[in-house]
Amino acid sequence: MRRTDLSEAVMRAWARLNEPQRQRFFEMFLSAAVRLDKLELRAWLRRQLREPPLVAIDPARFTISDSDIALLLRAVGEAAAEPDRDEAKGG
């Protein structure tokens, strides 16, 4: 397993956060720092690096295949072909 400097990893992750995420993480960190000892706080930080919002987003996970696009277009076409619910009720 590759060793990573924990403070460096946290700072890199911190740079990716927007302002509300930074505020929320800061409050969570402060709460954890008050109640945990040194080793528990370190474990808490490591867990945060594996979970959102500090985890790096992999854009490949959001790739849409051609078959997904075709399925989406088919569903939209079917929805557009159905009569409007309000018109069907007479309203």
Jmol script that loads the backbone (N, CA, C; Angstrom):
load data "model"
ATOM      1  N   MET A   1       0.842  -1.190   0.000  1.00  0.00           N
ATOM      2  CA  MET A   1       0.000   0.000   0.000  1.00  0.00           C
ATOM      3  C   MET A   1       0.886   1.252   0.000  1.00  0.00           C
ATOM      4  N   ARG A   2       0.545   2.186  -0.838  1.00  0.00           N
ATOM      5  CA  ARG A   2       1.322   3.408  -0.960  1.00  0.00           C
ATOM      6  C   ARG A   2       1.003   4.348   0.191  1.00  0.00           C
ATOM      7  N   ARG A   3       2.025   4.927   0.772  1.00  0.00           N
ATOM      8  CA  ARG A   3       1.835   5.873   1.875  1.00  0.00           C
ATOM      9  C   ARG A   3       1.618   7.274   1.306  1.00  0.00           C
ATOM     10  N   THR A   4       0.665   7.949   1.866  1.00  0.00           N
ATOM     11  CA  THR A   4       0.347   9.311   1.441  1.00  0.00           C
ATOM     12  C   THR A   4       0.355  10.205   2.669  1.00  0.00           C
ATOM     13  N   ASP A   5       0.911  11.381   2.519  1.00  0.00           N
ATOM     14  CA  ASP A   5       0.880  12.351   3.599  1.00  0.00           C
ATOM     15  C   ASP A   5      -0.568  12.784   3.796  1.00  0.00           C
ATOM     16  N   LEU A   6      -1.109  12.527   4.963  1.00  0.00           N
ATOM     17  CA  LEU A   6      -2.519  12.784   5.230  1.00  0.00           C
ATOM     18  C   LEU A   6      -2.874  14.262   5.086  1.00  0.00           C
ATOM     19  N   SER A   7      -2.033  15.128   5.613  1.00  0.00           N
ATOM     20  CA  SER A   7      -2.345  16.564   5.530  1.00  0.00           C
ATOM     21  C   SER A   7      -2.325  17.031   4.072  1.00  0.00           C
ATOM     22  N   GLU A   8      -1.405  16.520   3.279  1.00  0.00           N
ATOM     23  CA  GLU A   8      -1.339  16.902   1.866  1.00  0.00           C
ATOM     24  C   GLU A   8      -2.587  16.414   1.121  1.00  0.00           C
ATOM     25  N   ALA A   9      -3.008  15.196   1.395  1.00  0.00           N
ATOM     26  CA  ALA A   9      -4.198  14.649   0.744  1.00  0.00           C
ATOM     27  C   ALA A   9      -5.445  15.437   1.125  1.00  0.00           C
ATOM     28  N   VAL A  10      -5.564  15.811   2.383  1.00  0.00           N
ATOM     29  CA  VAL A  10      -6.721  16.587   2.827  1.00  0.00           C
ATOM     30  C   VAL A  10      -6.716  17.966   2.170  1.00  0.00           C
ATOM     31  N   MET A  11      -5.565  18.597   2.068  1.00  0.00           N
ATOM     32  CA  MET A  11      -5.498  19.929   1.457  1.00  0.00           C
ATOM     33  C   MET A  11      -5.835  19.883  -0.036  1.00  0.00           C
ATOM     34  N   ARG A  12      -5.392  18.827  -0.725  1.00  0.00           N
ATOM     35  CA  ARG A  12      -5.756  18.688  -2.140  1.00  0.00           C
ATOM     36  C   ARG A  12      -7.262  18.516  -2.285  1.00  0.00           C
ATOM     37  N   ALA A  13      -7.855  17.712  -1.411  1.00  0.00           N
ATOM     38  CA  ALA A  13      -9.295  17.503  -1.457  1.00  0.00           C
ATOM     39  C   ALA A  13     -10.038  18.792  -1.096  1.00  0.00           C
ATOM     40  N   TRP A  14      -9.527  19.510  -0.101  1.00  0.00           N
ATOM     41  CA  TRP A  14     -10.128  20.772   0.336  1.00  0.00           C
ATOM     42  C   TRP A  14     -10.208  21.763  -0.826  1.00  0.00           C
ATOM     43  N   ALA A  15      -9.187  21.774  -1.675  1.00  0.00           N
ATOM     44  CA  ALA A  15      -9.142  22.709  -2.803  1.00  0.00           C
ATOM     45  C   ALA A  15     -10.254  22.443  -3.814  1.00  0.00           C
ATOM     46  N   ARG A  16     -10.762  21.214  -3.858  1.00  0.00           N
ATOM     47  CA  ARG A  16     -11.830  20.871  -4.806  1.00  0.00           C
ATOM     48  C   ARG A  16     -13.220  21.270  -4.311  1.00  0.00           C
ATOM     49  N   LEU A  17     -13.351  21.588  -3.031  1.00  0.00           N
ATOM     50  CA  LEU A  17     -14.661  21.870  -2.454  1.00  0.00           C
ATOM     51  C   LEU A  17     -15.117  23.292  -2.750  1.00  0.00           C
ATOM     52  N   ASN A  18     -16.438  23.457  -2.867  1.00  0.00           N
ATOM     53  CA  ASN A  18     -16.970  24.812  -2.981  1.00  0.00           C
ATOM     54  C   ASN A  18     -17.181  25.355  -1.569  1.00  0.00           C
ATOM     55  N   GLU A  19     -17.594  26.588  -1.448  1.00  0.00           N
ATOM     56  CA  GLU A  19     -17.663  27.253  -0.139  1.00  0.00           C
ATOM     57  C   GLU A  19     -18.621  26.562   0.848  1.00  0.00           C
ATOM     58  N   PRO A  20     -19.846  26.200   0.449  1.00  0.00           N
ATOM     59  CA  PRO A  20     -20.716  25.508   1.424  1.00  0.00           C
ATOM     60  C   PRO A  20     -20.151  24.158   1.880  1.00  0.00           C
ATOM     61  N   GLN A  21     -19.500  23.432   0.953  1.00  0.00           N
ATOM     62  CA  GLN A  21     -18.893  22.150   1.321  1.00  0.00           C
ATOM     63  C   GLN A  21     -17.739  22.364   2.296  1.00  0.00           C
ATOM     64  N   ARG A  22     -16.969  23.413   2.065  1.00  0.00           N
ATOM     65  CA  ARG A  22     -15.852  23.708   2.973  1.00  0.00           C
ATOM     66  C   ARG A  22     -16.364  24.030   4.371  1.00  0.00           C
ATOM     67  N   GLN A  23     -17.419  24.828   4.439  1.00  0.00           N
ATOM     68  CA  GLN A  23     -17.981  25.201   5.735  1.00  0.00           C
ATOM     69  C   GLN A  23     -18.489  23.965   6.468  1.00  0.00           C
ATOM     70  N   ARG A  24     -19.205  23.092   5.754  1.00  0.00           N
ATOM     71  CA  ARG A  24     -19.743  21.874   6.365  1.00  0.00           C
ATOM     72  C   ARG A  24     -18.611  20.960   6.844  1.00  0.00           C
ATOM     73  N   PHE A  25     -17.586  20.788   6.000  1.00  0.00           N
ATOM     74  CA  PHE A  25     -16.478  19.927   6.395  1.00  0.00           C
ATOM     75  C   PHE A  25     -15.747  20.512   7.602  1.00  0.00           C
ATOM     76  N   PHE A  26     -15.543  21.818   7.613  1.00  0.00           N
ATOM     77  CA  PHE A  26     -14.865  22.462   8.732  1.00  0.00           C
ATOM     78  C   PHE A  26     -15.620  22.224  10.034  1.00  0.00           C
ATOM     79  N   GLU A  27     -16.939  22.368   9.986  1.00  0.00           N
ATOM     80  CA  GLU A  27     -17.744  22.135  11.182  1.00  0.00           C
ATOM     81  C   GLU A  27     -17.673  20.679  11.629  1.00  0.00           C
ATOM     82  N   MET A  28     -17.695  19.747  10.669  1.00  0.00           N
ATOM     83  CA  MET A  28     -17.577  18.330  11.004  1.00  0.00           C
ATOM     84  C   MET A  28     -16.208  18.031  11.618  1.00  0.00           C
ATOM     85  N   PHE A  29     -15.154  18.619  11.036  1.00  0.00           N
ATOM     86  CA  PHE A  29     -13.801  18.396  11.532  1.00  0.00           C
ATOM     87  C   PHE A  29     -13.666  18.944  12.952  1.00  0.00           C
ATOM     88  N   LEU A  30     -14.169  20.132  13.180  1.00  0.00           N
ATOM     89  CA  LEU A  30     -14.092  20.748  14.499  1.00  0.00           C
ATOM     90  C   LEU A  30     -14.806  19.894  15.542  1.00  0.00           C
ATOM     91  N   SER A  31     -15.965  19.405  15.199  1.00  0.00           N
ATOM     92  CA  SER A  31     -16.717  18.540  16.097  1.00  0.00           C
ATOM     93  C   SER A  31     -15.938  17.256  16.402  1.00  0.00           C
ATOM     94  N   ALA A  32     -15.331  16.667  15.384  1.00  0.00           N
ATOM     95  CA  ALA A  32     -14.550  15.448  15.571  1.00  0.00           C
ATOM     96  C   ALA A  32     -13.294  15.724  16.388  1.00  0.00           C
ATOM     97  N   ALA A  33     -12.641  16.850  16.135  1.00  0.00           N
ATOM     98  CA  ALA A  33     -11.396  17.177  16.841  1.00  0.00           C
ATOM     99  C   ALA A  33     -11.635  17.365  18.337  1.00  0.00           C
ATOM    100  N   VAL A  34     -12.800  17.875  18.699  1.00  0.00           N
ATOM    101  CA  VAL A  34     -13.111  18.101  20.109  1.00  0.00           C
ATOM    102  C   VAL A  34     -13.347  16.787  20.847  1.00  0.00           C
ATOM    103  N   ARG A  35     -13.978  15.817  20.186  1.00  0.00           N
ATOM    104  CA  ARG A  35     -14.363  14.600  20.891  1.00  0.00           C
ATOM    105  C   ARG A  35     -13.430  13.408  20.699  1.00  0.00           C
ATOM    106  N   LEU A  36     -12.530  13.449  19.698  1.00  0.00           N
ATOM    107  CA  LEU A  36     -11.666  12.303  19.414  1.00  0.00           C
ATOM    108  C   LEU A  36     -10.232  12.557  19.854  1.00  0.00           C
ATOM    109  N   ASP A  37      -9.519  11.474  20.156  1.00  0.00           N
ATOM    110  CA  ASP A  37      -8.088  11.631  20.441  1.00  0.00           C
ATOM    111  C   ASP A  37      -7.323  11.647  19.112  1.00  0.00           C
ATOM    112  N   LYS A  38      -6.006  11.763  19.196  1.00  0.00           N
ATOM    113  CA  LYS A  38      -5.173  11.946  18.010  1.00  0.00           C
ATOM    114  C   LYS A  38      -5.331  10.813  16.991  1.00  0.00           C
ATOM    115  N   LEU A  39      -5.267   9.574  17.445  1.00  0.00           N
ATOM    116  CA  LEU A  39      -5.360   8.439  16.520  1.00  0.00           C
ATOM    117  C   LEU A  39      -6.761   8.302  15.931  1.00  0.00           C
ATOM    118  N   GLU A  40      -7.780   8.541  16.737  1.00  0.00           N
ATOM    119  CA  GLU A  40      -9.150   8.473  16.228  1.00  0.00           C
ATOM    120  C   GLU A  40      -9.422   9.583  15.220  1.00  0.00           C
ATOM    121  N   LEU A  41      -8.870  10.766  15.469  1.00  0.00           N
ATOM    122  CA  LEU A  41      -9.036  11.878  14.540  1.00  0.00           C
ATOM    123  C   LEU A  41      -8.355  11.561  13.207  1.00  0.00           C
ATOM    124  N   ARG A  42      -7.197  10.957  13.277  1.00  0.00           N
ATOM    125  CA  ARG A  42      -6.479  10.559  12.058  1.00  0.00           C
ATOM    126  C   ARG A  42      -7.308   9.544  11.270  1.00  0.00           C
ATOM    127  N   ALA A  43      -7.903   8.569  11.964  1.00  0.00           N
ATOM    128  CA  ALA A  43      -8.759   7.576  11.300  1.00  0.00           C
ATOM    129  C   ALA A  43      -9.994   8.251  10.699  1.00  0.00           C
ATOM    130  N   TRP A  44     -10.545   9.231  11.416  1.00  0.00           N
ATOM    131  CA  TRP A  44     -11.698   9.971  10.914  1.00  0.00           C
ATOM    132  C   TRP A  44     -11.345  10.692   9.612  1.00  0.00           C
ATOM    133  N   LEU A  45     -10.175  11.347   9.582  1.00  0.00           N
ATOM    134  CA  LEU A  45      -9.741  12.053   8.371  1.00  0.00           C
ATOM    135  C   LEU A  45      -9.560  11.080   7.209  1.00  0.00           C
ATOM    136  N   ARG A  46      -8.976   9.925   7.473  1.00  0.00           N
ATOM    137  CA  ARG A  46      -8.806   8.926   6.409  1.00  0.00           C
ATOM    138  C   ARG A  46     -10.151   8.469   5.859  1.00  0.00           C
ATOM    139  N   ARG A  47     -11.133   8.274   6.723  1.00  0.00           N
ATOM    140  CA  ARG A  47     -12.476   7.894   6.252  1.00  0.00           C
ATOM    141  C   ARG A  47     -13.073   8.997   5.393  1.00  0.00           C
ATOM    142  N   GLN A  48     -12.855  10.237   5.785  1.00  0.00           N
ATOM    143  CA  GLN A  48     -13.410  11.357   5.020  1.00  0.00           C
ATOM    144  C   GLN A  48     -12.806  11.438   3.621  1.00  0.00           C
ATOM    145  N   LEU A  49     -11.567  10.998   3.472  1.00  0.00           N
ATOM    146  CA  LEU A  49     -10.927  11.014   2.158  1.00  0.00           C
ATOM    147  C   LEU A  49     -11.487   9.927   1.236  1.00  0.00           C
ATOM    148  N   ARG A  50     -12.174   8.947   1.810  1.00  0.00           N
ATOM    149  CA  ARG A  50     -12.766   7.877   0.999  1.00  0.00           C
ATOM    150  C   ARG A  50     -14.243   8.132   0.710  1.00  0.00           C
ATOM    151  N   GLU A  51     -14.834   9.129   1.337  1.00  0.00           N
ATOM    152  CA  GLU A  51     -16.261   9.402   1.189  1.00  0.00           C
ATOM    153  C   GLU A  51     -16.463  10.842   0.723  1.00  0.00           C
ATOM    154  N   PRO A  52     -17.589  11.134   0.060  1.00  0.00           N
ATOM    155  CA  PRO A  52     -17.855  12.505  -0.336  1.00  0.00           C
ATOM    156  C   PRO A  52     -17.941  13.416   0.880  1.00  0.00           C
ATOM    157  N   PRO A  53     -17.624  14.682   0.814  1.00  0.00           N
ATOM    158  CA  PRO A  53     -17.282  15.432  -0.375  1.00  0.00           C
ATOM    159  C   PRO A  53     -15.794  15.437  -0.705  1.00  0.00           C
ATOM    160  N   LEU A  54     -14.935  14.858   0.132  1.00  0.00           N
ATOM    161  CA  LEU A  54     -13.499  14.953  -0.133  1.00  0.00           C
ATOM    162  C   LEU A  54     -12.992  13.980  -1.193  1.00  0.00           C
ATOM    163  N   VAL A  55     -13.742  12.924  -1.468  1.00  0.00           N
ATOM    164  CA  VAL A  55     -13.296  11.944  -2.454  1.00  0.00           C
ATOM    165  C   VAL A  55     -13.258  12.609  -3.833  1.00  0.00           C
ATOM    166  N   ALA A  56     -12.250  12.261  -4.614  1.00  0.00           N
ATOM    167  CA  ALA A  56     -12.126  12.810  -5.967  1.00  0.00           C
ATOM    168  C   ALA A  56     -13.200  12.195  -6.864  1.00  0.00           C
ATOM    169  N   ILE A  57     -13.809  12.990  -7.696  1.00  0.00           N
ATOM    170  CA  ILE A  57     -14.839  12.518  -8.615  1.00  0.00           C
ATOM    171  C   ILE A  57     -14.170  11.970  -9.867  1.00  0.00           C
ATOM    172  N   ASP A  58     -14.569  10.763 -10.271  1.00  0.00           N
ATOM    173  CA  ASP A  58     -14.041  10.147 -11.485  1.00  0.00           C
ATOM    174  C   ASP A  58     -15.024  10.427 -12.625  1.00  0.00           C
ATOM    175  N   PRO A  59     -14.659  11.292 -13.585  1.00  0.00           N
ATOM    176  CA  PRO A  59     -15.591  11.635 -14.660  1.00  0.00           C
ATOM    177  C   PRO A  59     -16.020  10.428 -15.485  1.00  0.00           C
ATOM    178  N   ALA A  60     -15.202   9.384 -15.531  1.00  0.00           N
ATOM    179  CA  ALA A  60     -15.551   8.193 -16.307  1.00  0.00           C
ATOM    180  C   ALA A  60     -16.806   7.517 -15.759  1.00  0.00           C
ATOM    181  N   ARG A  61     -17.090   7.721 -14.479  1.00  0.00           N
ATOM    182  CA  ARG A  61     -18.286   7.130 -13.887  1.00  0.00           C
ATOM    183  C   ARG A  61     -19.555   7.768 -14.416  1.00  0.00           C
ATOM    184  N   PHE A  62     -19.448   8.942 -15.030  1.00  0.00           N
ATOM    185  CA  PHE A  62     -20.611   9.650 -15.525  1.00  0.00           C
ATOM    186  C   PHE A  62     -20.745   9.571 -17.043  1.00  0.00           C
ATOM    187  N   THR A  63     -19.994   8.679 -17.665  1.00  0.00           N
ATOM    188  CA  THR A  63     -20.034   8.524 -19.105  1.00  0.00           C
ATOM    189  C   THR A  63     -21.338   7.837 -19.504  1.00  0.00           C
ATOM    190  N   ILE A  64     -21.980   8.347 -20.535  1.00  0.00           N
ATOM    191  CA  ILE A  64     -23.217   7.767 -21.033  1.00  0.00           C
ATOM    192  C   ILE A  64     -22.911   7.087 -22.363  1.00  0.00           C
ATOM    193  N   SER A  65     -23.262   5.818 -22.463  1.00  0.00           N
ATOM    194  CA  SER A  65     -22.992   5.063 -23.689  1.00  0.00           C
ATOM    195  C   SER A  65     -24.037   5.396 -24.754  1.00  0.00           C
ATOM    196  N   ASP A  66     -23.772   4.980 -26.003  1.00  0.00           N
ATOM    197  CA  ASP A  66     -24.711   5.211 -27.095  1.00  0.00           C
ATOM    198  C   ASP A  66     -26.036   4.503 -26.834  1.00  0.00           C
ATOM    199  N   SER A  67     -25.977   3.302 -26.260  1.00  0.00           N
ATOM    200  CA  SER A  67     -27.220   2.573 -25.982  1.00  0.00           C
ATOM    201  C   SER A  67     -28.034   3.285 -24.903  1.00  0.00           C
ATOM    202  N   ASP A  68     -27.354   3.891 -23.917  1.00  0.00           N
ATOM    203  CA  ASP A  68     -28.062   4.659 -22.892  1.00  0.00           C
ATOM    204  C   ASP A  68     -28.763   5.871 -23.501  1.00  0.00           C
ATOM    205  N   ILE A  69     -28.084   6.545 -24.422  1.00  0.00           N
ATOM    206  CA  ILE A  69     -28.666   7.713 -25.081  1.00  0.00           C
ATOM    207  C   ILE A  69     -29.874   7.296 -25.923  1.00  0.00           C
ATOM    208  N   ALA A  70     -29.755   6.173 -26.647  1.00  0.00           N
ATOM    209  CA  ALA A  70     -30.871   5.690 -27.461  1.00  0.00           C
ATOM    210  C   ALA A  70     -32.070   5.349 -26.580  1.00  0.00           C
ATOM    211  N   LEU A  71     -31.825   4.700 -25.459  1.00  0.00           N
ATOM    212  CA  LEU A  71     -32.897   4.349 -24.529  1.00  0.00           C
ATOM    213  C   LEU A  71     -33.574   5.611 -23.983  1.00  0.00           C
ATOM    214  N   LEU A  72     -32.763   6.616 -23.638  1.00  0.00           N
ATOM    215  CA  LEU A  72     -33.293   7.880 -23.137  1.00  0.00           C
ATOM    216  C   LEU A  72     -34.154   8.579 -24.184  1.00  0.00           C
ATOM    217  N   LEU A  73     -33.672   8.633 -25.433  1.00  0.00           N
ATOM    218  CA  LEU A  73     -34.423   9.284 -26.510  1.00  0.00           C
ATOM    219  C   LEU A  73     -35.727   8.547 -26.785  1.00  0.00           C
ATOM    220  N   ARG A  74     -35.689   7.216 -26.732  1.00  0.00           N
ATOM    221  CA  ARG A  74     -36.890   6.415 -26.938  1.00  0.00           C
ATOM    222  C   ARG A  74     -37.925   6.721 -25.845  1.00  0.00           C
ATOM    223  N   ALA A  75     -37.471   6.797 -24.609  1.00  0.00           N
ATOM    224  CA  ALA A  75     -38.379   7.082 -23.492  1.00  0.00           C
ATOM    225  C   ALA A  75     -38.980   8.479 -23.617  1.00  0.00           C
ATOM    226  N   VAL A  76     -38.177   9.440 -24.031  1.00  0.00           N
ATOM    227  CA  VAL A  76     -38.677  10.811 -24.209  1.00  0.00           C
ATOM    228  C   VAL A  76     -39.682  10.851 -25.345  1.00  0.00           C
ATOM    229  N   GLY A  77     -39.402  10.132 -26.423  1.00  0.00           N
ATOM    230  CA  GLY A  77     -40.334  10.078 -27.552  1.00  0.00           C
ATOM    231  C   GLY A  77     -41.662   9.468 -27.159  1.00  0.00           C
ATOM    232  N   GLU A  78     -41.624   8.402 -26.361  1.00  0.00           N
ATOM    233  CA  GLU A  78     -42.857   7.764 -25.903  1.00  0.00           C
ATOM    234  C   GLU A  78     -43.640   8.698 -24.992  1.00  0.00           C
ATOM    235  N   ALA A  79     -42.943   9.413 -24.133  1.00  0.00           N
ATOM    236  CA  ALA A  79     -43.614  10.344 -23.226  1.00  0.00           C
ATOM    237  C   ALA A  79     -44.246  11.492 -24.008  1.00  0.00           C
ATOM    238  N   ALA A  80     -43.584  11.938 -25.069  1.00  0.00           N
ATOM    239  CA  ALA A  80     -44.122  13.038 -25.872  1.00  0.00           C
ATOM    240  C   ALA A  80     -45.336  12.583 -26.671  1.00  0.00           C
ATOM    241  N   ALA A  81     -45.398  11.294 -27.033  1.00  0.00           N
ATOM    242  CA  ALA A  81     -46.514  10.775 -27.826  1.00  0.00           C
ATOM    243  C   ALA A  81     -47.769  10.582 -26.985  1.00  0.00           C
ATOM    244  N   GLU A  82     -47.633  10.434 -25.671  1.00  0.00           N
ATOM    245  CA  GLU A  82     -48.792  10.253 -24.799  1.00  0.00           C
ATOM    246  C   GLU A  82     -49.541  11.576 -24.647  1.00  0.00           C
ATOM    247  N   PRO A  83     -50.884  11.508 -24.544  1.00  0.00           N
ATOM    248  CA  PRO A  83     -51.638  12.756 -24.346  1.00  0.00           C
ATOM    249  C   PRO A  83     -51.322  13.350 -22.979  1.00  0.00           C
ATOM    250  N   ASP A  84     -51.403  14.658 -22.908  1.00  0.00           N
ATOM    251  CA  ASP A  84     -51.162  15.357 -21.652  1.00  0.00           C
ATOM    252  C   ASP A  84     -52.209  14.957 -20.627  1.00  0.00           C
ATOM    253  N   ARG A  85     -51.840  14.714 -19.407  1.00  0.00           N
ATOM    254  CA  ARG A  85     -52.775  14.259 -18.378  1.00  0.00           C
ATOM    255  C   ARG A  85     -53.876  15.285 -18.117  1.00  0.00           C
ATOM    256  N   ASP A  86     -53.508  16.557 -18.132  1.00  0.00           N
ATOM    257  CA  ASP A  86     -54.511  17.603 -17.888  1.00  0.00           C
ATOM    258  C   ASP A  86     -55.538  17.653 -19.000  1.00  0.00           C
ATOM    259  N   GLU A  87     -55.101  17.474 -20.256  1.00  0.00           N
ATOM    260  CA  GLU A  87     -56.015  17.498 -21.395  1.00  0.00           C
ATOM    261  C   GLU A  87     -56.909  16.276 -21.381  1.00  0.00           C
ATOM    262  N   ALA A  88     -56.388  15.122 -20.946  1.00  0.00           N
ATOM    263  CA  ALA A  88     -57.173  13.891 -20.900  1.00  0.00           C
ATOM    264  C   ALA A  88     -58.282  14.000 -19.864  1.00  0.00           C
ATOM    265  N   LYS A  89     -58.082  14.768 -18.816  1.00  0.00           N
ATOM    266  CA  LYS A  89     -59.091  14.942 -17.753  1.00  0.00           C
ATOM    267  C   LYS A  89     -60.114  16.008 -18.124  1.00  0.00           C
ATOM    268  N   GLY A  90     -59.820  16.715 -19.188  1.00  0.00           N
ATOM    269  CA  GLY A  90     -60.755  17.758 -19.600  1.00  0.00           C
ATOM    270  C   GLY A  90     -60.482  19.097 -18.976  1.00  0.00           C
ATOM    271  N   GLY A  91     -59.239  19.263 -18.438  1.00  0.00           N
ATOM    272  CA  GLY A  91     -58.929  20.493 -17.723  1.00  0.00           C
ATOM    273  C   GLY A  91     -57.926  21.307 -18.330  1.00  0.00           C
TER     274      GLY A  91
END
end "model"
wireframe off; spacefill off
backbone 0.3
color backbone group
